[in-house]
């Protein structure tokens, strides 16, 4: 989570640092056997979604929220069909992340769609020594991986790739093993993963998509409002920013379509910048150029990190 996301969470009464979040102060880039580093504009924090979501949920309940658990099947005007029951309301805040709900799907028109893969490497002293206080970006042909330590010393590995790259290697695990064999730095980290790791995947991620409009009474939040490429580390920032501003808009009587248009303009710059970085990161020649630029002028990386924050 970036410094701006952490500041917003603290305003809401949730402090990642008190939850044991791992402090991150630099960016490390890897491409093949090359490496470059740059300081972050301000400290960021690595924290698992389990720890963060648990704390935010507890905070909401403490402030009077009523929590109901169900699985949404379909969404229509003022109505959600769930497994337990149907839910009706004049206003719905849609925050289902990268997963769509039937009735409110986002366009997926890419000829070679993006996929997401996430896996956790258990804590190990050698892993902590290698990664330390860095957010790492490992750049590959047709893919990239971000690695950061979390509060328990485990490493969160998030991989974004093209479907064609996955098809080439056959399965997420086979792909990870191939990347580890061909990229020394990634291989050093991956050797601490279990032989049969739990791998989470999500297909056809519409990176770069921004909701320009919405239906009356439907506020689209987080990845349902704007899908920023994962390497920016700003997905949670967009989630928090959209949730706060949409709630305030509702309290102020601002309609969902008006708010959605305003938020789309607010999200345009960070999403556009992150998308440009992502496309460069997955192209070997441009990745090497970016690595060289970061080595010579670390300030360029700092500027890019600032520009990709909401």
Secondary structure per residue as TSV (DSSP state, phi and psi in degrees):
chain	resnum	aa	ss	phi	psi
A	1	X	-	360.0	135.9
A	2	X	-	-74.6	168.9
A	3	X	H	-60.1	-35.0
A	4	X	H	-70.5	-38.0
A	5	X	H	-64.0	-43.4
A	6	X	H	-63.5	-40.6
A	7	X	H	-61.9	-41.0
A	8	X	H	-65.1	-40.5
A	9	X	H	-64.5	-40.2
A	10	X	H	-63.4	-36.0
A	11	X	H	-61.1	-29.7
A	12	X	T	-88.3	-1.6
A	13	X	T	91.4	16.8
A	14	X	-	-123.0	114.0
A	15	X	-	-108.2	107.9
A	16	X	G	-55.2	-34.0
A	17	X	G	-63.0	-39.8
A	18	X	G	-71.7	-17.0
A	19	X	G	-85.1	1.2
A	20	X	T	91.0	14.4
A	21	X	-	-55.2	146.1
A	22	X	E	-84.3	124.7
A	23	X	E	-74.4	134.6
A	24	X	E	-125.2	129.2
A	25	X	E	-126.1	1.4
A	26	X	E	-151.2	160.1
A	27	X	E	-108.0	132.8
A	28	X	E	-121.3	125.1
A	29	X	E	-105.5	138.3
A	30	X	E	-128.0	135.6
A	31	X	E	-145.0	108.3
A	32	X	T	64.1	-124.7
A	33	X	T	-100.0	13.4
A	34	X	E	-100.9	154.7
A	35	X	E	-147.0	143.4
A	36	X	E	-145.7	153.2
A	37	X	E	-133.4	153.7
A	38	X	E	-149.6	145.8
A	39	X	E	-74.9	143.9
A	40	X	E	-73.4	150.5
A	41	X	E	-57.0	-38.5
A	42	X	E	-149.9	164.6
A	43	X	E	-61.9	138.6
A	44	X	E	-112.5	177.9
A	45	X	E	-141.5	137.5
A	46	X	E	-100.3	121.3
A	47	X	-	-146.3	137.4
A	48	X	-	-69.6	152.4
A	49	X	H	-63.1	-33.2
A	50	X	H	-59.9	-48.2
A	51	X	H	-65.7	-44.2
A	52	X	H	-67.7	-48.7
A	53	X	H	-62.9	-37.8
A	54	X	H	-62.8	-43.3
A	55	X	H	-68.0	-41.2
A	56	X	H	-67.4	-38.4
A	57	X	H	-64.4	-44.7
A	58	X	H	-62.8	-38.8
A	59	X	H	-65.3	-43.5
A	60	X	H	-62.6	-43.3
A	61	X	H	-65.3	-39.1
A	62	X	H	-62.3	-28.3
A	63	X	T	-90.3	3.3
A	64	X	T	110.2	3.2
A	65	X	-	-70.5	148.0
A	66	X	-	-106.6	121.9
A	67	X	-	-102.7	125.6
A	68	X	-	-122.2	138.4
A	69	X	-	-109.4	127.6
A	70	X	-	-157.9	168.2
A	71	X	-	-112.0	119.9
A	72	X	E	-76.2	132.9
A	73	X	E	-101.5	-51.6
A	74	X	E	-138.8	158.0
A	75	X	E	-130.2	132.9
A	76	X	E	-141.4	-179.8
A	77	X	T	-55.3	113.1
A	78	X	T	69.5	14.2
A	79	X	E	-148.7	134.4
A	80	X	E	-120.5	124.2
A	81	X	E	-86.5	115.3
A	82	X	E	-109.7	174.7
A	83	X	S	-74.0	-36.3
A	84	X	S	-78.3	-43.9
A	85	X	-	-166.8	175.6
A	86	X	E	-92.5	140.7
A	87	X	E	-115.1	132.7
A	88	X	E	-125.7	139.7
A	89	X	-	-163.0	150.6
A	90	X	S	-67.8	-28.8
A	91	X	-	-128.3	134.6
A	92	X	E	-126.7	133.9
A	93	X	E	-105.8	110.1
A	94	X	E	-91.9	112.9
A	95	X	-	-137.1	58.9
A	96	X	-	-94.9	16.5
A	97	X	T	64.8	-141.3
A	98	X	T	-78.4	-7.3
A	99	X	S	-93.8	132.4
A	100	X	-	-89.3	155.9
A	101	X	-	-107.4	137.2
A	102	X	B	-55.0	127.3
A	103	X	T	109.1	-17.4
A	104	X	S	-141.7	53.9
A	105	X	-	-82.8	150.4
A	106	X	-	-94.6	153.5
A	107	X	-	-66.5	139.3
A	108	X	-	-131.0	89.1
A	109	X	-	-113.6	-0.2
A	110	X	-	-65.4	138.4
A	111	X	T	-70.2	-28.9
A	112	X	T	-129.9	80.3
A	113	X	-	-64.4	156.7
A	114	X	E	-85.8	144.5
A	115	X	E	-123.2	156.6
A	116	X	E	-120.7	138.1
A	117	X	E	-132.3	134.1
A	118	X	E	-133.9	137.7
A	119	X	E	-147.7	148.5
A	120	X	E	-108.6	130.3
A	121	X	E	-98.1	124.2
A	122	X	-	-58.8	156.1
A	123	X	-	-59.2	141.0
A	124	X	-	-156.4	136.9
A	125	X	H	-54.3	-38.9
A	126	X	H	-67.9	-36.6
A	127	X	H	-63.6	-44.8
A	128	X	H	-61.9	-38.4
A	129	X	H	-65.6	-42.3
A	130	X	H	-69.6	-45.2
A	131	X	H	-84.8	-45.4
A	132	X	T	55.4	-135.9
A	133	X	T	-93.5	42.9
A	134	X	E	-119.8	153.4
A	135	X	E	-101.5	120.7
A	136	X	E	-100.1	140.6
A	137	X	E	-121.9	117.8
A	138	X	E	-103.8	118.8
A	139	X	E	-100.6	126.7
A	140	X	E	-125.2	174.0
A	141	X	T	-75.5	111.4
A	142	X	T	78.3	13.7
A	143	X	E	-166.0	165.9
A	144	X	E	-152.8	156.8
A	145	X	E	-130.2	137.4
A	146	X	E	-107.4	136.4
A	147	X	E	-132.0	132.7
A	148	X	E	-148.1	146.9
A	149	X	E	-77.9	149.2
A	150	X	-	-113.1	-177.0
A	151	X	T	-60.4	-27.9
A	152	X	T	-97.2	9.4
A	153	X	S	87.7	-8.1
A	154	X	-	-72.9	160.6
A	155	X	E	-109.4	128.1
A	156	X	E	-92.2	121.1
A	157	X	E	-111.7	117.3
A	158	X	E	-116.1	122.1
A	159	X	E	-114.4	129.4
A	160	X	E	-113.7	133.1
A	161	X	E	-152.4	167.0
A	162	X	E	-87.9	149.6
A	163	X	H	-58.0	-37.1
A	164	X	H	-61.3	-33.8
A	165	X	H	-69.0	-40.8
A	166	X	H	-65.5	-41.3
A	167	X	H	-61.8	-32.2
A	168	X	H	-64.4	-36.0
A	169	X	H	-102.9	-15.6
A	170	X	S	102.5	-40.4
A	171	X	S	-155.9	159.4
A	172	X	H	-56.6	-42.8
A	173	X	H	-66.5	-42.3
A	174	X	H	-62.0	-40.9
A	175	X	H	-60.7	-47.6
A	176	X	H	-61.0	-39.9
A	177	X	H	-67.6	-38.5
A	178	X	H	-64.7	-45.7
A	179	X	H	-60.6	-38.7
A	180	X	H	-66.4	-37.2
A	181	X	H	-68.3	-34.1
A	182	X	H	-98.1	-9.8
A	183	X	-	-128.8	105.9
A	184	X	H	-55.0	-47.2
A	185	X	H	-65.0	-43.6
A	186	X	H	-64.7	-38.4
A	187	X	H	-61.8	-38.4
A	188	X	H	-61.3	-35.7
A	189	X	H	-79.6	-40.4
A	190	X	H	-68.4	-23.1
A	191	X	T	-67.3	-12.2
A	192	X	T	-90.8	-1.7
A	193	X	S	-76.6	150.4
A	194	X	-	-66.3	161.4
A	195	X	T	-64.9	-32.4
A	196	X	T	-125.9	71.0
A	197	X	-	-71.8	154.2
A	198	X	-	-79.0	121.1
A	199	X	E	-118.1	122.2
A	200	X	E	-94.5	137.4
A	201	X	E	-132.2	152.4
A	202	X	E	-140.7	134.2
A	203	X	E	-102.1	156.7
A	204	X	E	49.7	57.5
A	205	X	E	-77.6	120.2
A	206	X	-	-83.4	64.6
A	207	X	T	-55.3	135.8
A	208	X	T	92.9	-11.2
A	209	X	-	-74.2	138.2
A	210	X	B	-132.4	132.1
A	211	X	-	-74.3	109.9
A	212	X	-	-82.9	-22.9
A	213	X	-	-147.1	169.5
A	214	X	-	-155.5	169.9
A	215	X	-	-80.6	154.2
A	216	X	T	-56.1	134.3
A	217	X	T	81.5	3.9
A	218	X	E	-122.4	106.4
A	219	X	E	-94.8	120.7
A	220	X	E	-94.7	124.9
A	221	X	-	-118.5	161.5
A	222	X	G	56.2	-133.1
A	223	X	G	-66.4	-15.2
A	224	X	G	-81.3	-9.1
A	225	X	T	-103.9	-41.5
A	226	X	B	-159.3	129.3
A	227	X	-	-105.2	98.9
A	228	X	-	-89.4	136.0
A	229	X	-	-52.2	140.3
A	230	X	G	-61.5	-28.4
A	231	X	G	-63.0	-20.2
A	232	X	G	-72.2	-20.3
A	233	X	S	66.7	21.8
A	234	X	-	-115.2	9.2
A	235	X	H	-59.6	-43.3
A	236	X	H	-69.2	-31.6
A	237	X	H	-62.4	-43.4
A	238	X	H	-66.3	-37.7
A	239	X	H	-61.0	-49.1
A	240	X	H	-66.7	-45.0
A	241	X	H	-63.3	-42.5
A	242	X	H	-69.5	-39.6
A	243	X	H	-62.5	-44.6
A	244	X	H	-65.3	-47.3
A	245	X	H	-71.7	-33.8
A	246	X	H	-67.8	-40.5
A	247	X	H	-62.1	-42.0
A	248	X	H	-66.9	-38.4
A	249	X	H	-61.1	-43.0
A	250	X	H	-62.5	-43.7
A	251	X	H	-62.7	-34.2
A	252	X	T	-84.7	-1.9
A	253	X	T	81.0	15.5
A	254	X	-	-81.7	129.7
A	255	X	-	-69.3	157.4
A	256	X	H	-60.2	-45.8
A	257	X	H	-60.1	-39.8
A	258	X	H	-65.2	-47.5
A	259	X	H	-61.8	-42.6
A	260	X	H	-61.1	-40.7
A	261	X	H	-63.2	-41.5
A	262	X	H	-64.4	-42.3
A	263	X	H	-70.2	-33.3
A	264	X	H	-61.4	-37.7
A	265	X	H	-70.5	-34.5
A	266	X	H	-68.2	-35.0
A	267	X	H	-84.5	-12.7
A	268	X	H	-59.4	-47.6
A	269	X	H	-64.9	-54.1
A	270	X	H	-60.5	-37.3
A	271	X	H	-68.0	-42.4
A	272	X	H	-63.9	-44.5
A	273	X	H	-63.6	-46.4
A	274	X	H	-64.6	-35.9
A	275	X	H	-66.7	-38.4
A	276	X	H	-65.5	-41.2
A	277	X	H	-64.5	-42.6
A	278	X	H	-59.5	-46.3
A	279	X	H	-65.6	-33.1
A	280	X	H	-71.8	-38.3
A	281	X	H	-64.1	-32.7
A	282	X	T	-90.7	1.8
A	283	X	S	-108.6	113.0
A	284	X	H	-50.8	-45.9
A	285	X	H	-64.1	-43.8
A	286	X	H	-70.5	-32.6
A	287	X	H	-64.1	-42.7
A	288	X	H	-64.9	-38.1
A	289	X	H	-63.7	-43.8
A	290	X	H	-63.7	-36.7
A	291	X	H	-64.9	-43.2
A	292	X	H	-65.2	-41.0
A	293	X	H	-63.6	-39.4
A	294	X	H	-66.3	-38.2
A	295	X	H	-64.7	-42.1
A	296	X	H	-80.2	-39.1
A	297	X	-	-133.7	79.8
A	298	X	H	-57.6	-24.4
A	299	X	H	-62.6	-26.9
A	300	X	H	-64.3	-40.5
A	301	X	H	-65.9	-38.8
A	302	X	H	-62.8	-42.7
A	303	X	H	-62.2	-41.2
A	304	X	H	-65.2	-38.1
A	305	X	H	-66.0	-40.1
A	306	X	H	-66.2	-40.3
A	307	X	H	-69.5	-21.6
A	308	X	T	-95.0	15.2
A	309	X	-	-101.4	143.2
A	310	X	-	-90.0	360.0
